[in-house]
Amino acid sequence: MSTFNLPVVVPAKHAWNHGRIIGQKRPLLPKHVWAIRVRLEQAGAVRDLALFNLAIDSKLRGCDLVRLKVSNVFVSGAIKERVSILQSKTGKPVRFEITEGTRKSLQEWINHPLMIGHAYLWPGRFHDQPHISTRQYARLLKDWVQSIGLDPSAYGTHSMRRTKVAQIYKKTGNLRAVLLLLGHTKMDSTVRYLGVELDNALAISEGVEI
C-alpha cells in the first residue's frame, strides 16, 4: 500500500491565547500599588487615581466597579467610610471600606468639572454609554501596570480584586474575613481564589530539608 506525503497544514491565525500568560492573574504587591499611585498623582490623573484607589479598597468585580454611582459613595457632601452594594453576579450584598486616601481622591474627582451632571462615578465618553465598560477598565489597568514596568499579560481586573485580600490573608490567615470581603458564599471558592492550598503546601515543603 503506497503512502503519500501530505502538506503541512499551517493555521491562518494564532490561537486566542498565543503568547499570553493564562490562568489566574497575579495580585499587585504593595510596592506596585504605591508606584502606580505616585505615577498617577504626578500625571494629575484625577479620575484614574480615584478609580485605582477604589478598585483596591472595594475588592469589587470589574462589572460592579464600573457601575458604581456617585450616590453609592457620596452622601451629605462627604464620602462614606463604608459602602454596601448588591453584586450583579450573585445578587447578594457585599460591604467594603473606603480608606482615608481613597476618600480624598474620590472627593477630588467628584468635585471635578468633568463630573458635573453625571450620576455614574466613572461616566462614559458617549451618550449611549452612561459609564465606562469593563473592557475600558481593563485597558486602563494595562496602562497602569505597564507604566511601572510590569508585564500586562500577567495582570487583569481580578488582580485589583485580589490585591488587598491577598495581603489580609498573608498577615492574618483569616479565610473567613476574606470570604466576607469578597462576597463569596462558599469557603471553597475563597480557597481557590487565593490559591492558599498551594501556598501552604509550598511553605510546608520549604521547611523540610532532606
N, C-alpha and C positions, 0 to 999 in steps of 0.2 A: 504493500500500500504506500503510495507516494505521499510525501508531506510538502507543505508549502510554507514559505517564509512570509508571514503576514506582516504588513507595515505596522510600525509602532504608532499607536494612537496617542496623540498629544492633546490634552484638553484645551479648548479655546480660552477658557477662563480659569483663574486660580480658584481654589476653594475659598469660601467666605472667611475662614479663619487662617488663611495663608499668611505666615509671618507675624501672627498675633499671639499674645500670651492669653490662653483661655483658662477658664476656671475662676475660682473665687478671687476677687480683686483685693489688693492689699489695703489695709488701713494706713492713713498717714501717721507718721511719728510726730511727737511734739515739736521736734526741731523743724519738720516740714511745715507744720501749721504756722509756727511763728515766722518762718522765712516767707511764706506766701502772704501773711498779714502785712509784714513790713513792705513788701513789694507793692501791694495794693494801696497801702497808705501813701507811699512815696509817689505812686502814679495818680493819686487823687481819685481813685475809682470808688466813689461813694457807694453805688449800688452793689458792685461786686464784693466789696468788703462786708457789707451788711448781709448779703446772700451767703458768702463763705462762712461768716461767723454763726449765722443762724443754722446753717446746714450742720455744722459741728455740734452746736448746742442741742438742736431739736432731735437729731438722730432719726429724722423722718425719711421715708422713701421719697425718691425724686418726684413721683407723681403727686404726693401730698405737699411737698415743699413748694412746688411751683404754683399750687392753687391757693396758698395762704392769702387771706385778705388782711387789709390794714386793721379791720375790726377784730381780727383774731389775736393781734398782739398789742393793740393800742387802745387805751380807754381813758377818758377824762384827762386828756392831754399828756399821758405818760405811757411808757412801755410797761407791759405786765412783767412780773417776775416769774410767773408760772402760767402756762397755757395748756388747755385741753382741746383736742380736736378729734373728729371721727376719722379713722383710717379708711381710705377708699377701697383698699384690698380686702379688709376683714369686716368693715362696718362697725368695729369696736373702738371705743375711745382710748386715747393714749395721752399722757401728760408729759410735758418737758419743761425744763427750767430755761430762763434766759439770763445769762450772766451779765455782770455789770458792763464789761467791754462790748458785748453784743448789743445790749440796750442802748449804749451810746451810739454805736454805728447805725442801728435801726432808727433812732431818733433823728440823726443827721440825714438819713435817706428819706424818711417820711416828710421832713421839712424841706426837702429839695424841690426846686421849681418844677422839675420833670414829673413830680408825683401829684401835682395839682389836678384834682378831678378824677383820680384813679381809685377804684375800690380794691383792686388786687395789689398785693405787696410788690410783685415783680411784673409790671404791665408789659404786654407785648407791643411790638412796634407797629402793628397793623390793626385796623378796626375789627377784623374777624378773629383776632387773637387777643382776648382780654388779658392773658398772662403769657409769659414765656413758656415754651414747651419743654418737656423733659430732654428732648434732643438738643435744644439750645443750652440748657443747663449742663448737659454732658460736654458740649463744646467749650463752654466756659471753664469747666473743670480741667479739660485737656490743656487749655492755655495756662491755667494756674500751675499745674504740675510741671509743664514744660518750662515755665519761667524760672524754676529753681533747679532745673537740670535733671528732673525725673523722667523716666520712660512712661509716656502717657498710656501705652498699651497695658501697663501693669495696674492701672488705677481706673476706677469708674465711679459712678454716682454712689454705689454702695460703699465705696471707700469712705466717703463722708459720713455715711450712716454708721459705719463700724468704728470710726476713729476714736470717739470718746469712750464707747463701751469697751473697746479693747484695752484701753488704759485702766478703766474701772475694774475689769476682771483681773488684769495683771497685778493691780495694787491690793485688791480685796479678796479675789477668788469667789465673789458672791454672784453665783449664776442667777439666783432668784431676782436680784436687783437688776441685772442685765435684761432678763426676760421682761420685767415690767417696763423698763425704759424703752425697749424695742417694740413693745406692744404685742409680743408673741403670746400665744395661748398654750403652747407645749414646750416643755423643757428640752425635748429632743431637737426642736427647731433652733433653739438658742445654742445648744451644744454644737450642732453642725455649723451654725452661722459663725461662731467664734473659732471653730476648729480646735476646741480645747482638748479633745481626746488625743489628738496627735501631739499637741504641745506638751501635755502632761506625760505622754509616753516617751517623748524625746528627752524631757527633763529627767525622768527616771533613768533612762538609758545612759545619759551623760554622766550620771552619778555612780555608775557601776563600771569598775575597771577590771579587765581580765588580763 
